[in-house]
Amino acid sequence: MTKKAVVIGAGIVGLAMARALAIRGFRVTVLERSGRAVGASVRNFGMVWPIGQPTGKLLERAMRTRSIWISLCEQGKLWYDPCGSLLAVHEQDELDVIHEFTELNRAHRTCEVFDPERAISKCPALCRDKLLGALWSDSEVIVDPRQVLAALPIVLKELYDIQFYFGKCVSHVSHPRVFCGREVFEAEVIVVCSGYDFETLYPEAFASQPITRCKLQMLRTVPQPDSWRMGTACSAGLTLTHYAAFRDCASLAKLQERYKVSHPEYLQYGIHVMASQQGNGEITLGDSHEYGLTFEPFDSDHINQLILNYLDLFLKFPTRRIAQTWHGIYAKMTNGASELILEPESGVLIVNGLGGAGMTLSFGLAEDVVEQYLK
Ligand SMILES: Cc1cc2nc3c(=O)[nH]c(=O)nc-3n(C[C@H](O)[C@H](O)[C@H](O)COP(=O)(O)OP(=O)(O)OC[C@H]3O[C@@H](n4cnc5c(N)ncnc54)[C@H](O)[C@@H]3O)c2cc1C
């Protein structure tokens, strides 16, 4: 008889778990408390960003996730752009890190250091002034989070007959039952993908784990005029200090020391600046990283200005008019782990804590989780 699974949460982790379970033959129901998913997954850049993942298991998982994204977007006729990325550098210590990175990664990924001319020919938005070069990687893909979070439930229903119920807030889980107030769902397997709000259902598990939350401020421009395209996803020097992929570079320590003096406020707010252009021409910009359990509910204009000031050092668009600002919150492990998988009782799994890499890792992670825990 076909086994049933209930997935709680229709963010990217819940969608990926639902897909992986359905492929393994489960009859899957997804319960999402909101009328549509409005958590971290719809608030991000839509960057599938393998270049940020360290070589080995996580890079392999990111590349698998990338393939699944492309396949789902093709099947669902959703926009995506396999545009790769450029990380622009403007100081010798930044150039040293990207040279070292390409040396270390020669056998593992398609990346190289471009001179300024070549970088600008890929991305006409790059400012020529002070540009020393850029790290080119061909593996990054941009999706539109607003489009894919709305459309994937429809695509997954069509492909795998996954049932989605929106506006169903899960109030309690006790295997094999999932309670939405008085309404009860039953399943052999229950997977909890409730994002940063994990502790509402599992306060003790949350309190006992090395996990915290992170608030990120974001901005979006109006559509660029005349179908102007940025060419690639872009970032610059500060991003080198943000992703685990660069930690193997011995030259990174010197750069980090320099930033403490040259960019103290950027470090204070965890700001590094990235830009991704959506299919409709809008450019998503961010971000800052503030860690804690409770945040100021209001966004800081000062942080947004710091982001835009740094952007001005390396990117110029036809229009920088800002259409929207917002913040998102995700759960992140404090022990360096790439995710949290817990089994609070037999038949129930919690999948959480993907930090800033949920779009990059979820589909691959979900397949690994099903393979490992739910054979
Ligand atoms: C601003 C920002 C930028 C980012 N940029 C990127 C990026 O470019 N690339 C990348 O790889 N990652 C990025 N990330 C990280 C990525 O967005 C997260 O890792 C990912 O979205 C986490 O997905 P999730 O499904 O765990 O959480 P969420 O998307 O928050 O989904 C959790 C869902 O669970 C639902 N839920 C919670 N409790 C219940 C309940 N009791 N009953 C029913 N439903 C419930 C919520 O309503 C929500 O829809 C970014 C994150 C942010 C915030």
The ligand as an ORCA input file, in Angstrom:
! r2SCAN-3c Opt
* xyz 0 1
  C      16.763     38.002      2.255
  C      17.221     36.620      1.979
  C      18.034     36.371      0.854
  C      18.437     35.062      0.580
  N      19.074     34.795     -0.594
  C      19.308     33.498     -0.939
  C      19.805     33.173     -2.220
  O      19.902     34.015     -3.098
  N      20.163     31.891     -2.474
  C      19.987     30.909     -1.542
  O      20.359     29.767     -1.800
  N      19.405     31.169     -0.352
  C      19.062     32.432     -0.040
  N      18.482     32.716      1.162
  C      18.198     31.623      2.080
  C      16.901     30.902      1.734
  O      15.909     31.825      1.378
  C      16.483     30.047      2.958
  O      17.514     29.139      3.265
  C      15.225     29.264      2.647
  O      14.246     30.103      2.107
  C      14.681     28.575      3.889
  O      13.542     27.864      3.452
  P      12.495     27.255      4.454
  O      11.538     26.484      3.640
  O      13.224     26.560      5.574
  O      11.823     28.523      5.161
  P      10.582     29.448      4.701
  O      10.695     29.872      3.295
  O      10.525     30.534      5.726
  O       9.324     28.499      4.775
  C       8.794     28.005      5.967
  C       7.313     27.869      5.741
  O       6.745     27.153      6.822
  C       5.464     27.709      7.100
  N       5.100     27.355      8.464
  C       5.734     27.689      9.618
  N       5.078     27.192     10.679
  C       4.006     26.513     10.194
  C       2.931     25.792     10.799
  N       2.845     25.667     12.110
  N       1.985     25.217      9.999
  C       2.061     25.329      8.635
  N       3.042     26.032      8.019
  C       4.010     26.601      8.786
  C       5.699     29.199      6.917
  O       4.489     29.910      6.721
  C       6.611     29.224      5.704
  O       5.899     29.361      4.489
  C      18.085     34.009      1.471
  C      17.299     34.281      2.594
  C      16.862     35.575      2.832
  C      15.979     35.814      4.023
*
